[in-house]
């Protein structure tokens, strides 16, 4: 295994571990428990799971892996704060969307070759990428893994 392959596999392992931990937590929560706030007056677990689902779903077009699976969730879980709009789906539907997006996304990640991870993503222009080649697919994976870990930490602290 080359050093490049080792670095990519390390980043993918961190992603997989974080998503697996979130998957276990989400699957273990009752529908009522998903309505709990991470802190008084703050986001509900339900909203955070929806938010992460949308953020991960947006990776398909950003990384050139295909179309979003659930663009209908963006308005409620990305464009607006929690409780601004009525919940567009039920807790079982949210669990399904969460699992579907992350399982397909992880499978697509595993198909990418190491050199593809270092290519630009679709949210950066070719000109900007030429100036800053660190704005690549791997940087997005690392950023989204950190984002998911942050929200996992919030969820873990819910009482």
TITIDO-105058 format. One line per 5 residues: number of its first residue (from 1); for each residue x, y, z of N, C-alpha, C. Coordinates in pm, whole numbers, plus 50000, padded with zeros to 5 digits. Example, Ala and Ser with C-alpha at 12.3 -4.5 7.8 and 13.67 -1.06 7.14 Angstrom:
BEGIN
1) 51319/49431/50780/51230/49550/50780/51320/49670/50780 ~ 51285/49775/50708/51367/49894/50714/51290/50003/50787
END
This chain:
BEGIN
1) 50085/49882/50000/50000/50000/50000/50090/50124/50000 ~ 50061/50217/49911/50139/50341/49904/50101/50434/50019 ~ 50182/50536/50041/50151/50634/50144/50020/50707/50112 ~ 49999/50736/49984/49876/50802/49942/49755/50713/49975 ~ 49764/50585/49945/49655/50492/49975/49632/50481/50126
6) 49740/50480/50202/49728/50473/50347/49656/50595/50403 ~ 49689/50712/50353/49623/50834/50401/49475/50835/50366 ~ 49443/50793/50244/49303/50789/50202/49226/50688/50285 ~ 49282/50572/50304/49215/50468/50385/49197/50511/50530 ~ 49292/50586/50581/49280/50638/50717/49162/50735/50727
11) 49151/50824/50632/49039/50920/50631/48906/50847/50614 ~ 48902/50747/50527/48779/50670/50508/48743/50589/50633 ~ 48842/50538/50703/48815/50465/50827/48756/50557/50932 ~ 48804/50681/50940/48749/50777/51035/48604/50809/50999 ~ 48576/50828/50871/48438/50852/50825/48349/50733/50864
16) 48393/50614/50830/48313/50494/50855/48286/50475/51004 ~ 48385/50498/51087/48368/50485/51231/48267/50587/51284 ~ 48280/50710/51242/48188/50815/51287/48045/50786/51243 ~ 48027/50749/51118/47893/50719/51066/47836/50596/51135 ~ 47918/50498/51161/47872/50378/51231/47824/50411/51372
21) 47899/50493/51442/47858/50533/51577/47727/50611/51575 ~ 47713/50701/51479/47588/50776/51466/47473/50682/51430 ~ 47498/50589/51340/47396/50493/51299/47346/50413/51420 ~ 47437/50368/51502/47399/50291/51622/47314/50376/51716 ~ 47354/50500/51736/47278/50587/51826/47139/50615/51770
26) 47132/50653/51645/47003/50686/51583/46910/50566/51585 ~ 46962/50449/51556/46879/50328/51555/46830/50292/51695 ~ 46905/50329/51797/46869/50291/51934/46766/50385/51998 ~ 46747/50502/51940/46657/50601/51999/46513/50576/51962 ~ 46425/50591/52059/46282/50586/52031/46242/50712/51955
31) 46125/50709/51895/46075/50828/51825/46065/50946/51921 ~ 46020/50921/52043/46009/51028/52143/46145/51083/52182 ~ 46243/50994/52196/46377/51039/52236/46437/51130/52129 ~ 46407/51105/52002/46458/51190/51894/46410/51334/51907 ~ 46303/51356/51981/46249/51492/51998/46321/51570/52109
36) 46411/51507/52179/46483/51576/52286/46578/51680/52228 ~ 46595/51788/52303/46687/51895/52264/46827/51864/52316 ~ 46927/51906/52241/47065/51884/52287/47096/51971/52408 ~ 47025/52080/52422/47031/52169/52538/46900/52247/52537 ~ 46859/52299/52651/46731/52373/52654/46724/52482/52547
41) 46619/52477/52465/46600/52575/52361/46687/52558/52238 ~ 46758/52446/52229/46848/52423/52116/46789/52317/52023 ~ 46867/52275/51924/46821/52177/51827/46783/52044/51890 ~ 46683/51983/51829/46645/51848/51869/46737/51747/51799 ~ 46748/51629/51857/46824/51522/51793/46766/51497/51654
46) 46634/51496/51643/46566/51475/51515/46619/51572/51409 ~ 46629/51699/51446/46678/51800/51352/46823/51773/51315 ~ 46906/51740/51413/47047/51714/51383/47065/51597/51288 ~ 46987/51492/51307/46995/51376/51216/46949/51418/51076 ~ 46842/51496/51068/46797/51546/50939/46901/51636/50874
51) 46961/51723/50954/47065/51813/50906/47184/51734/50850 ~ 47231/51636/50924/47343/51555/50877/47305/51476/50752 ~ 47182/51429/50746/47136/51356/50628/47145/51445/50505 ~ 47098/51568/50517/47102/51662/50404/47246/51698/50368 ~ 47327/51729/50468/47466/51767/50441/47538/51653/50368
56) 47515/51530/50411/47579/51416/50346/47520/51391/50208 ~ 47390/51411/50193/47324/51394/50063/47380/51493/49961 ~ 47412/51611/50007/47467/51714/49918/47608/51679/49868 ~ 47671/51580/49931/47803/51537/49887/47799/51466/49752 ~ 47688/51402/49719/47681/51331/49590/47714/51425/49474
61) 47639/51535/49455/47675/51623/49344/47806/51699/49367 ~ 47835/51735/49491/47957/51810/49519/48082/51731/49480 ~ 48079/51601/49505/48196/51518/49477/48185/51447/49342 ~ 48081/51478/49266/48064/51417/49134/48026/51270/49141 ~ 47948/51234/49244/47911/51094/49265/47766/51064/49226
66) 47695/51164/49178/47556/51145/49140/47466/51254/49195 ~ 47337/51230/49185/47237/51326/49230/47200/51300/49376 ~ 47148/51403/49440/47098/51388/49577/46983/51289/49579 ~ 46971/51216/49689/46863/51120/49706/46739/51184/49767 ~ 46759/51285/49852/46647/51347/49925/46656/51499/49925
71) 46650/51562/49809/46656/51709/49806/46535/51773/49874 ~ 46428/51699/49890/46307/51752/49955/46328/51783/50103 ~ 46437/51736/50160/46464/51759/50302/46544/51887/50328 ~ 46596/51947/50223/46683/52064/50240/46616/52181/50309 ~ 46494/52210/50272/46425/52327/50326/46411/52318/50479
76) 46373/52202/50527/46348/52186/50671/46475/52165/50753 ~ 46577/52101/50693/46694/52062/50773/46824/52133/50738 ~ 46819/52219/50635/46942/52289/50595/46920/52438/50580 ~ 46811/52475/50515/46786/52616/50485/46724/52691/50603 ~ 46672/52617/50701/46602/52680/50813/46645/52618/50945
81) 46638/52696/51053/46667/52641/51186/46558/52543/51230 ~ 46591/52466/51331/46496/52369/51388/46367/52439/51429 ~ 46258/52373/51405/46122/52415/51442/46070/52537/51365 ~ 46142/52581/51263/46092/52689/51178/45977/52637/51092 ~ 45994/52516/51042/45894/52449/50959/45848/52322/51030
86) 45733/52274/50990/45687/52145/51041/45780/52036/50990 ~ 45798/51932/51071/45883/51821/51029/45825/51759/50901 ~ 45906/51749/50796/45855/51700/50669/45842/51548/50660 ~ 45903/51478/50756/45898/51332/50756/45886/51282/50900 ~ 45850/51156/50912/45837/51093/51043/45973/51041/51089
91) 45987/51009/51217/46113/50951/51264/46154/50824/51189 ~ 46063/50728/51164/46107/50611/51086/46154/50648/50945 ~ 46088/50744/50882/46131/50788/50749/46267/50856/50755 ~ 46291/50932/50862/46421/50997/50878/46531/50893/50898 ~ 46505/50794/50981/46605/50687/51001/46638/50619/50868
96) 46535/50595/50788/46555/50531/50658/46639/50620/50566 ~ 46604/50748/50557/46679/50841/50472/46825/50850/50518 ~ 46845/50860/50649/46980/50866/50706/47062/50744/50663 ~ 47006/50626/50681/47077/50503/50647/47102/50493/50497 ~ 47001/50526/50419/47014/50517/50274/47124/50609/50222
101) 47121/50735/50264/47221/50831/50217/47361/50786/50256 ~ 47379/50749/50381/47514/50716/50427/47566/50584/50373 ~ 47480/50486/50356/47528/50359/50299/47567/50376/50153 ~ 47487/50450/50077/47521/50473/49935/47643/50563/49921 ~ 47653/50661/50008/47766/50752/50002/47896/50679/50037
106) 47893/50600/50141/48012/50525/50180/48053/50428/50070 ~ 47956/50362/50008/47987/50271/49897/48052/50348/49782 ~ 48002/50468/49752/48060/50549/49645/48202/50593/49681 ~ 48223/50628/49807/48357/50665/49854/48456/50552/49829 ~ 48414/50431/49861/48504/50316/49850/48540/50284/49705
111) 48462/50334/49610/48491/50311/49469/48595/50409/49413 ~ 48612/50523/49480/48709/50622/49432/48851/50572/49449 ~ 48933/50597/49351/49075/50565/49357/49149/50677/49431 ~ 49263/50647/49491/49334/50750/49568/49356/50881/49492 ~ 49396/50874/49366/49420/50998/49290/49292/51079/49272
116) 49176/51013/49270/49049/51084/49254/49015/51167/49378 ~ 49061/51123/49494/49036/51198/49616/49107/51332/49616 ~ 49215/51341/49540/49293/51465/49537/49250/51559/49425 ~ 49144/51523/49354/49089/51609/49249/48997/51713/49312 ~ 48969/51818/49236/48883/51924/49287/48740/51872/49301
121) 48668/51933/49393/48525/51903/49407/48448/52007/49327 ~ 48319/51983/49309/48239/52067/49220/48196/52201/49279 ~ 48230/52227/49404/48196/52357/49464/48311/52456/49451 ~ 48418/52415/49385/48532/52504/49364/48559/52511/49214 ~ 48590/52630/49166/48619/52647/49024/48756/52591/48991
126) 48779/52564/48864/48910/52515/48821/49018/52618/48851 ~ 48983/52746/48834/49080/52853/48860/49118/52858/49009 ~ 49017/52850/49096/49044/52853/49240/49119/52728/49285 ~ 49087/52616/49223/49157/52491/49258/49304/52499/49217 ~ 49330/52561/49102/49470/52576/49059/49549/52660/49159
131) 49483/52758/49221/49549/52841/49322/49564/52768/49455 ~ 49468/52680/49485/49468/52610/49614/49424/52465/49595 ~ 49517/52376/49561/49482/52236/49536/49438/52159/49661 ~ 49444/52224/49778/49394/52159/49899/49242/52160/49905 ~ 49178/52229/49812/49032/52230/49804/48989/52111/49717
136) 49016/51993/49770/48991/51870/49696/48886/51784/49765 ~ 48855/51672/49705/48754/51581/49760/48792/51530/49899 ~ 48919/51500/49918/48964/51450/50048/48941/51554/50157 ~ 48966/51680/50129/48942/51786/50227/48795/51791/50265 ~ 48706/51769/50169/48563/51768/50197/48529/51649/50287
141) 48584/51532/50257/48559/51414/50341/48603/51439/50485 ~ 48719/51495/50503/48770/51523/50637/48681/51625/50708 ~ 48642/51729/50636/48555/51831/50694/48421/51773/50736 ~ 48361/51691/50650/48230/51634/50682/48239/51529/50793 ~ 48350/51461/50803/48370/51368/50914/48376/51445/51045
146) 48449/51557/51045/48457/51641/51165/48320/51698/51201 ~ 48244/51739/51103/48110/51792/51125/48020/51687/51189 ~ 48024/51566/51135/47943/51457/51192/47988/51424/51334 ~ 48118/51426/51358/48170/51399/51493/48124/51503/51593 ~ 48121/51629/51550/48074/51736/51636/47930/51711/51680
151) 47843/51681/51583/47703/51657/51617/47684/51527/51693 ~ 47766/51428/51667/47763/51305/51749/47791/51339/51895 ~ 47889/51424/51919/47920/51467/52055/47804/51536/52121 ~ 47734/51622/52048/47615/51687/52102/47510/51583/52140 ~ 47486/51490/52050/47384/51388/52072/47419/51301/52193
156) 47547/51271/52209/47591/51187/52321/47567/51254/52455 ~ 47562/51386/52457/47544/51458/52583/47398/51483/52621 ~ 47306/51443/52533/47164/51462/52563/47127/51378/52681 ~ 47053/51440/52775/47012/51367/52896/46869/51324/52886
END
